[in-house]
């Protein structure tokens, strides 16, 4: 899986095509401030949509709840158009936020600081999975 940020790529469609041509799955990432609509032209070309729930750059940031409607929109669009991409969230994912993201439609969670800084990493992962 190779994921590219829609904001960083000049020709997103060509980049996604090349990723697939190389035999890899393709993902597309959206920063918190980027509207879901920026991804729509590419959703039939991806295996995963990553909705950043913090501004990329460093770990330990607080979850940005304002991204939840974007996750819901991505899930609704996927279902309405018969697509099958996964919806991943990354940033500020702890038990409570994982549950909220899952309810919104995310099915892949990136839990960095909350697991690596936990006294019991296995328990932290289990709690997020149960959320």
KOLFIDO-407767 format. One line per field, with one value per residue: residue number from 1; x, y, z of N, C-alpha, C, O in turn. Coordinates in pm, 1 decimal, padded with zeros to 6 digits. Each point is the difference from the previous one (the first is absolute). Layout:
! KOLFIDO-407767
resi <- (NUM|...)
nX <- (X|...)
nY <- (Y|...)
nZ <- (Z|...)
caX <- (X|...)
caY <- (Y|...)
caZ <- (Z|...)
cX <- (X|...)
cY <- (Y|...)
cZ <- (Z|...)
oX <- (X|...)
oY <- (Y|...)
oZ <- (Z|...)
//
This chain:
! KOLFIDO-407767
resi <- (1|2|3|4|5|6|7|8|9|10|11|12|13|14|15|16|17|18|19|20|21|22|23|24|25|26|27|28|29|30|31|32|33|34|35|36|37|38|39|40|41|42|43|44|45|46|47|48|49|50|51|52|53|54|55|56|57|58|59|60|61|62|63|64|65|66|67|68|69|70|71|72|73|74|75|76|77|78|79|80|81|82|83|84|85|86|87|88|89|90|91|92|93|94|95|96|97|98|99|100|101|102|103|104|105|106|107|108|109|110|111|112|113|114|115|116|117|118|119|120|121|122|123|124|125|126|127|128|129|130|131)
nX <- (00085.1|-00112.6|00105.6|-00177.9|00171.1|-00207.2|00026.5|00035.7|-00206.9|00191.8|00142.9|-00164.4|-00123.7|00095.5|-00032.9|-00197.8|-00016.0|00095.2|-00130.3|-00172.6|00046.6|00003.0|-00211.0|00004.7|00008.8|-00211.9|00173.5|-00195.6|00174.4|-00112.6|00081.9|00101.4|00196.4|00114.6|-00062.2|-00179.2|-00111.1|00118.0|-00129.3|-00151.3|00109.3|00034.3|-00188.7|-00030.6|00100.0|-00182.6|00200.0|00112.0|-00159.1|00172.9|-00114.7|00102.5|00094.3|00162.0|00063.4|-00029.3|00073.2|-00200.5|00161.3|-00158.0|-00008.7|-00051.1|-00107.6|00028.3|-00078.0|00136.4|00145.5|-00058.0|-00018.6|00197.2|00039.7|-00089.4|00108.3|00177.2|-00049.4|-00042.6|00174.1|00127.8|-00080.0|00031.2|00211.5|-00092.0|00018.5|00212.4|-00026.9|00220.2|-00094.6|00150.2|00042.3|00018.3|00034.6|00178.9|00136.6|-00206.5|00047.5|00062.8|00217.3|00117.5|-00023.7|00117.3|00214.1|00042.3|-00011.6|00201.0|00103.5|00066.0|00146.2|00052.0|00091.9|00004.4|00095.0|00016.9|-00033.5|-00182.3|00092.4|00050.0|-00181.7|-00100.2|-00120.2|-00208.3|00210.0|00098.8|00090.1|00208.3|00168.4|00077.5|00135.6|00213.3|00136.5|00071.9|00185.8)
nY <- (-00117.0|00072.5|00092.4|00052.2|00141.7|-00021.7|00003.9|-00215.2|-00079.6|-00022.0|-00172.0|00114.7|00127.7|00194.2|00173.1|00105.9|00158.6|00198.1|00137.1|00106.8|00195.4|00150.8|00035.1|00219.6|-00050.5|00038.6|00131.0|00025.7|00138.1|-00032.0|00178.6|00028.0|00095.5|-00191.5|00153.4|-00047.6|00191.4|00069.5|-00077.5|00159.0|00192.4|00022.8|00108.1|00103.6|00176.3|00032.8|-00007.6|00188.4|-00002.6|00118.3|-00086.6|00156.0|-00128.9|-00013.7|00172.6|-00044.2|-00193.6|00000.0|-00127.7|-00160.0|-00019.7|00217.1|-00157.3|-00056.3|00075.4|00176.0|-00130.7|00041.2|00221.5|00076.7|-00008.0|00154.1|00197.2|00008.6|00033.4|00207.1|00139.1|-00021.0|00079.7|00217.1|00009.6|-00063.9|00174.8|00002.7|00206.2|-00048.2|-00049.8|00128.6|-00102.3|00222.0|-00118.8|-00022.5|-00133.9|00064.7|-00074.9|00158.2|00055.5|-00135.2|00027.0|00165.5|-00045.1|-00112.0|00119.6|00094.3|-00164.0|00115.7|-00029.4|00215.6|-00148.0|00224.5|-00191.7|00214.1|00219.3|00016.6|-00014.9|00148.6|00131.3|-00131.3|00046.5|00053.6|-00035.6|-00169.0|00055.9|00083.2|-00144.1|-00110.6|00122.1|00009.9|-00168.2|00007.9|00125.4)
nZ <- (00000.0|-00179.0|00176.1|-00126.4|00030.6|00082.5|00222.8|00048.5|-00009.0|-00116.0|00000.3|00100.5|-00135.8|-00055.3|00137.0|-00005.0|-00158.4|00041.6|00118.7|-00093.7|-00099.0|00166.9|-00067.9|-00041.5|00217.7|-00068.8|00058.8|00107.9|-00031.3|00194.3|-00108.3|00198.3|-00045.2|-00004.9|-00150.5|00126.7|00020.9|00177.4|00165.8|00040.1|-00030.3|00221.0|00047.3|-00195.7|00099.2|00127.0|00104.6|-00054.8|00158.7|-00079.0|00171.6|-00124.1|00157.7|-00155.6|00128.6|-00218.4|00088.6|00100.9|00091.0|00016.2|-00223.2|00028.5|00116.8|-00215.7|00197.4|00004.6|00110.2|00211.2|00026.8|00072.5|00220.9|00135.6|00005.9|00138.5|00216.7|00076.0|00028.1|00183.0|00193.7|00044.7|00076.7|00192.3|00138.1|-00073.8|-00080.5|00014.9|00196.6|-00107.2|00195.5|-00033.5|00188.8|00132.4|-00119.2|00062.4|00203.8|00145.3|00007.4|00134.5|00221.4|00095.2|00050.9|00189.4|00189.0|00033.6|00117.1|00180.8|-00169.1|-00036.3|00141.2|-00011.6|00061.7|-00060.9|-00037.4|-00130.5|-00201.8|-00159.9|-00010.4|-00149.8|00183.9|-00066.3|-00072.8|00106.2|00197.8|-00005.1|-00030.0|00177.5|00130.1|-00066.6|00053.5|00211.4|-00013.3)
caX <- (-00085.1|00067.3|-00099.1|00047.6|-00086.5|-00060.2|00051.2|00140.9|00018.2|-00048.5|-00084.9|-00037.0|-00046.7|00117.1|00074.1|-00075.1|00015.1|00135.2|00004.2|-00067.9|00081.9|00112.5|-00050.6|-00033.0|-00128.0|00014.5|-00075.3|-00002.8|-00012.4|-00054.2|00028.5|-00124.6|-00062.7|-00038.1|-00136.6|-00018.5|-00024.2|00128.0|00031.5|-00103.0|00041.8|00096.2|-00047.3|-00012.3|00135.7|00075.1|-00035.4|-00007.7|-00004.0|00052.0|-00044.1|00086.0|-00078.3|00089.3|00085.1|00118.6|00127.5|00058.3|-00093.3|-00050.5|-00094.8|-00138.6|-00094.1|-00081.6|-00134.9|-00062.7|00022.1|-00101.2|-00093.3|00070.4|00000.5|-00138.1|-00023.8|00076.1|-00069.5|-00126.6|00032.1|00043.9|-00116.8|-00092.3|00058.2|00044.9|00145.8|00041.8|00120.6|00003.0|00014.5|00099.5|00019.0|00133.1|00026.1|-00078.1|-00088.8|-00003.8|-00122.4|-00120.2|-00004.9|-00013.3|-00142.4|-00069.9|00038.2|-00065.6|-00141.8|-00009.7|00024.0|00139.4|00023.2|00143.5|00044.1|00142.7|00011.2|00142.9|00038.4|-00085.4|00041.6|00142.8|00027.4|-00080.7|00075.7|-00029.7|-00033.7|-00100.6|-00129.3|-00041.2|-00047.3|-00125.9|-00104.6|-00033.9|-00073.9|-00133.9|-00075.1)
caY <- (00117.0|00129.4|00105.5|00133.9|00109.7|00070.7|00137.2|00004.3|-00053.4|00081.8|-00084.3|-00110.2|-00114.7|-00065.6|-00063.3|-00119.3|-00097.0|-00056.5|-00086.8|-00124.6|-00062.4|-00063.0|-00116.2|00034.6|00063.3|00145.3|00074.0|00145.1|00063.6|00135.6|00072.5|00041.2|00117.3|-00028.9|-00054.2|-00132.8|00014.2|-00005.5|-00140.5|-00064.9|-00044.3|-00109.9|-00106.3|-00128.1|-00043.8|-00025.0|-00109.1|00054.5|00144.9|00035.9|00129.6|00042.1|00058.8|00102.6|00056.7|-00086.1|00058.2|-00056.4|-00081.0|00047.6|00110.5|-00027.9|-00038.8|00110.2|-00054.6|00059.3|-00089.7|-00106.6|00007.8|-00042.7|-00146.1|-00040.9|00027.3|-00099.5|-00128.6|00009.6|00002.6|-00135.9|-00087.8|00045.6|-00021.0|-00138.1|-00008.0|-00089.8|00046.5|00007.8|00135.4|-00003.1|00124.2|00007.6|00117.8|00014.1|-00115.3|-00069.3|-00080.4|00081.5|00054.1|-00113.8|-00032.5|00104.1|-00015.7|-00121.6|00031.7|00086.3|-00079.9|-00043.4|-00140.1|-00017.4|00101.2|00010.5|00039.9|00006.4|00039.6|-00061.3|-00138.2|-00009.6|00060.8|-00069.2|-00095.6|-00133.5|00023.7|-00097.0|00040.9|00121.7|-00041.9|-00073.0|00097.8|00071.4|-00095.3|-00018.4|00125.9)
caZ <- (00000.0|-00003.8|00018.9|-00033.6|00043.8|-00112.3|00001.0|-00039.2|-00134.5|-00110.6|-00084.5|00088.3|-00078.8|-00059.1|00108.9|00039.5|-00109.4|00007.7|00118.5|-00038.3|-00104.5|00069.5|00071.4|00138.6|00027.7|00004.1|00099.9|-00014.6|00131.0|00007.6|00123.0|00064.7|-00061.8|-00138.4|-00004.9|-00057.8|-00143.9|-00072.1|-00027.8|-00081.9|-00134.1|00006.1|00088.9|-00070.9|-00032.6|00123.4|00090.4|00134.6|00017.8|00131.9|00051.0|00109.9|00107.7|00054.1|-00104.4|-00004.9|00034.6|00121.5|00077.7|00127.2|-00012.9|00037.1|-00104.8|-00052.1|-00019.5|-00118.9|-00114.0|00001.9|-00113.3|-00121.6|00004.1|-00031.5|-00142.3|-00076.8|00012.5|-00073.9|-00143.1|-00035.0|-00003.5|-00104.6|-00132.9|-00014.2|00006.7|00108.6|00068.6|00146.0|00053.5|00107.0|00073.7|00058.7|00080.7|00121.9|00014.5|00129.0|00006.3|-00022.5|-00136.4|-00092.0|-00004.0|-00076.5|-00140.8|-00047.6|-00018.9|-00117.9|-00119.2|-00015.7|00035.9|00022.7|00096.0|00029.6|00140.4|00027.5|00135.8|00102.4|00024.4|00028.5|00130.8|00101.5|00081.1|-00051.9|-00140.3|-00044.6|00055.8|-00070.3|-00132.5|00020.3|00031.2|-00123.6|-00084.6|00055.4|-00012.7)
cX <- (00089.5|-00109.0|00064.0|-00100.4|-00051.7|00056.7|00141.7|00024.0|-00058.4|-00096.2|-00033.7|-00039.5|00117.5|00081.5|-00069.3|00011.5|00135.7|00015.4|-00061.5|00081.5|00119.2|-00044.4|-00036.6|-00144.0|00024.5|-00089.5|00011.0|-00024.6|-00052.9|00038.9|-00130.5|-00071.7|-00048.5|-00139.9|-00004.4|-00012.5|00128.2|00036.3|-00093.7|00048.5|00086.4|-00051.0|-00017.4|00136.3|00079.7|-00053.8|-00023.4|-00004.5|00042.3|-00047.0|00087.9|-00086.0|00085.9|00073.9|00127.8|00126.2|00063.9|-00107.6|-00049.5|-00097.3|-00140.3|-00083.4|-00086.3|-00138.1|-00068.8|00021.9|-00107.8|-00102.2|00064.3|00003.5|-00138.1|-00031.5|00071.2|-00068.6|-00129.9|00025.0|00038.9|-00120.6|-00094.8|00050.2|00056.9|00150.9|00040.0|00124.3|-00018.7|00010.2|00087.4|00004.6|00134.7|00012.7|-00091.5|-00093.9|00026.3|-00133.4|-00123.7|-00008.4|-00010.7|-00146.2|-00079.2|00030.9|-00066.2|-00147.7|-00021.1|00026.9|00142.6|00013.8|00148.2|00044.1|00151.7|00010.1|00146.6|00029.7|-00080.9|00038.0|00147.0|00037.2|-00076.6|00086.6|-00018.7|-00050.9|-00110.0|-00138.3|-00052.3|-00055.7|-00134.5|-00115.0|-00043.3|-00078.8|-00143.4|-00087.5|-00079.8)
cY <- (00123.1|00105.6|00134.3|00102.6|00074.6|00141.9|00009.9|-00039.8|00091.9|-00079.2|-00127.0|-00123.5|-00076.9|-00072.3|-00127.9|-00108.9|-00068.6|-00093.5|-00134.9|-00076.4|-00073.3|-00120.6|00024.9|00048.2|00148.9|00060.7|00148.6|00060.6|00141.6|00061.1|00049.1|00115.6|-00024.9|-00060.6|-00137.4|00007.6|-00004.1|-00142.7|-00063.6|-00043.2|-00126.0|-00122.7|-00134.4|-00058.4|-00041.3|-00121.2|00051.7|00151.7|00028.2|00140.3|00034.3|00070.1|00090.1|00058.9|-00083.0|00073.8|-00057.4|-00071.0|00069.8|00116.1|-00043.8|-00028.7|00120.0|-00054.1|00056.4|-00083.3|-00109.5|00010.9|-00041.5|-00152.6|-00052.9|00020.2|-00102.8|-00136.0|00000.8|-00003.7|-00139.4|-00092.3|00036.1|-00031.3|-00140.4|-00015.8|-00081.4|00047.4|-00004.0|00146.8|-00010.2|00136.4|-00005.2|00131.6|00010.2|-00116.0|-00069.7|-00074.1|00081.4|00050.2|-00111.6|-00039.5|00099.9|-00011.9|-00123.2|00023.1|00086.6|-00076.2|-00044.3|-00145.8|-00033.4|00115.4|-00004.3|00054.9|-00003.3|00026.3|-00071.4|-00144.8|-00007.4|00059.8|-00068.0|-00095.4|-00143.7|00016.1|-00093.8|00037.8|00124.1|-00033.6|-00070.8|00096.0|00075.9|-00091.3|-00017.5|00123.2|-00001.6)
cZ <- (00000.0|00005.6|-00029.7|00051.2|-00122.1|-00009.7|-00056.2|-00144.6|-00105.9|-00087.7|00077.5|-00079.5|-00059.9|00107.6|00045.1|-00106.3|00007.8|00119.8|-00034.2|-00104.3|00061.3|00083.1|00145.0|00011.4|00018.3|00106.6|-00025.1|00137.1|-00014.2|00133.8|00061.7|-00069.6|-00142.7|-00003.1|-00066.1|-00151.9|-00082.2|-00038.9|-00101.1|-00138.3|-00001.0|00075.3|-00068.4|-00036.5|00123.7|00076.2|00141.4|-00005.9|00143.2|00035.0|00120.1|00104.3|00088.8|-00119.8|-00002.6|00043.8|00124.6|00080.3|00124.8|-00007.5|00040.4|-00124.8|-00039.2|-00037.3|-00123.1|-00125.8|-00006.6|-00113.4|-00133.0|-00008.7|-00037.0|-00147.2|-00087.3|00003.4|-00079.6|-00150.1|-00048.0|-00016.4|-00113.9|-00140.1|-00019.9|-00001.6|00122.7|00074.7|00152.3|00038.7|00124.2|00067.4|00069.9|00074.6|00120.1|00025.9|00133.8|00003.8|-00036.7|-00143.9|-00103.1|-00013.2|-00082.3|-00148.8|-00060.6|-00025.3|-00123.7|-00129.3|-00022.7|00041.8|00015.4|00089.7|00013.3|00142.0|00038.6|00145.8|00106.7|00028.5|00040.7|00134.8|00113.1|00081.3|-00048.0|-00143.3|-00048.6|00051.0|-00071.1|-00137.9|00012.8|00028.4|-00124.5|-00092.7|00046.8|-00017.4|-00127.8)
oX <- (00088.5|-00093.2|00109.6|-00120.2|00077.0|00010.2|00040.1|00108.7|-00113.1|-00106.8|00063.9|00043.0|00001.4|00048.0|00065.9|00012.1|00009.2|00067.9|00057.3|00010.3|00046.3|00082.0|-00016.8|-00060.9|00108.9|-00116.4|00096.1|-00092.5|00031.1|-00023.1|-00101.4|-00123.0|-00074.2|-00026.7|00082.4|00048.3|-00004.3|00076.1|00034.5|-00032.8|00018.5|00070.0|00007.6|00007.8|00118.4|-00113.5|-00061.8|00073.2|-00064.9|00035.4|-00013.4|-00078.8|-00041.9|-00000.4|00066.1|00015.7|00120.9|-00118.5|00054.0|-00035.5|-00031.5|00017.9|-00047.7|-00018.3|-00093.1|-00060.4|-00015.3|-00033.1|-00068.3|-00017.3|-00012.6|-00063.8|-00055.0|-00004.2|-00032.0|-00072.3|-00044.9|-00010.1|-00052.9|-00079.4|00066.9|00052.1|-00083.9|00063.3|-00109.4|00048.8|-00035.6|-00018.1|00045.1|-00011.1|-00121.4|-00102.3|00106.4|-00076.3|-00079.5|-00106.5|-00060.2|-00047.4|-00087.2|-00088.8|-00046.5|-00054.0|-00103.7|-00037.7|00027.0|-00063.0|00035.1|-00025.9|00058.8|-00041.2|00050.6|00027.8|00053.4|-00029.1|00035.1|00101.0|00017.2|00092.2|00090.4|-00118.7|-00091.3|-00098.4|-00119.8|-00102.2|-00090.7|-00110.6|-00119.0|-00096.6|-00091.5|-00122.7|-00070.4)
oY <- (00014.4|-00001.1|00029.2|-00026.0|00039.8|00055.1|00106.9|00022.3|00047.0|00050.0|-00103.9|-00110.7|-00123.1|-00111.1|-00101.9|-00118.2|-00121.6|-00102.2|-00104.5|-00122.5|-00100.3|-00064.6|-00094.0|00042.8|00041.7|-00037.0|00047.4|-00040.9|00071.2|-00060.0|00006.7|00000.8|00081.4|-00097.3|-00032.0|-00088.6|-00034.8|-00020.7|-00101.8|-00110.8|-00061.5|-00101.0|-00103.8|-00106.5|-00032.1|-00043.8|-00067.5|00062.0|-00044.7|00096.8|-00060.2|00088.8|00042.0|-00058.1|-00012.8|00119.7|-00023.3|00031.5|00102.3|00056.7|-00119.0|00062.9|00074.1|-00057.0|-00061.6|00028.5|-00063.8|-00102.5|-00053.1|-00057.1|-00093.8|-00085.0|-00045.4|-00070.3|-00097.6|-00067.2|-00045.4|-00074.1|-00088.7|-00017.1|-00025.6|-00089.6|-00033.7|-00079.9|00020.8|00082.2|-00064.0|00102.9|-00105.9|00107.8|00014.7|00016.1|-00057.4|00006.3|-00042.5|-00006.1|00019.3|-00028.5|-00038.2|00016.6|00003.8|-00047.5|-00009.9|00046.1|-00073.2|-00044.5|-00115.6|00116.3|-00107.7|00112.9|-00103.1|-00092.6|-00036.6|-00050.9|-00073.5|-00038.1|00035.5|-00060.7|-00082.6|00023.1|00043.3|-00011.2|00010.6|00055.1|00024.4|-00019.4|00025.8|00043.5|-00010.8|-00009.8|00096.4)
oZ <- (00084.4|-00080.4|00047.8|00005.8|-00087.3|-00109.7|-00045.9|-00053.3|00012.0|-00035.4|-00016.6|00032.6|00002.3|-00022.5|00020.6|00032.2|-00016.6|-00008.7|00030.8|00005.3|-00054.2|00065.2|00077.7|-00098.0|00039.5|00014.8|-00060.6|00070.2|-00095.6|00105.0|-00069.4|-00006.3|-00054.9|00070.5|-00085.7|-00070.5|-00118.0|-00094.5|-00060.1|-00042.2|-00105.0|00007.5|00065.7|-00061.4|-00010.4|-00018.6|00082.3|-00077.2|00094.6|-00067.1|00106.5|-00032.7|00107.9|-00108.6|00103.1|-00024.1|00002.6|-00010.7|00042.1|00103.3|00002.6|-00104.2|00085.9|-00107.5|-00051.8|-00103.4|-00104.2|-00059.7|-00087.7|-00107.8|-00078.7|-00062.2|-00100.3|-00100.9|-00067.9|-00073.6|-00105.3|-00097.8|-00067.0|-00092.5|-00100.1|-00066.4|00083.5|00069.0|00052.5|-00077.7|00098.9|-00065.2|00043.6|-00058.4|-00014.5|00066.6|00023.2|-00096.3|-00083.8|-00061.5|-00105.6|-00109.9|-00078.0|-00083.7|-00114.0|-00099.9|-00065.7|-00107.7|-00095.2|00096.0|00023.4|-00031.0|00010.8|00026.8|00044.4|00076.3|00104.6|00108.2|00092.2|00059.1|00116.6|-00054.4|00012.0|-00022.7|-00070.3|-00073.2|-00026.3|-00040.9|-00079.6|-00050.4|-00018.4|-00062.6|-00081.7|-00000.7|-00030.0)
//
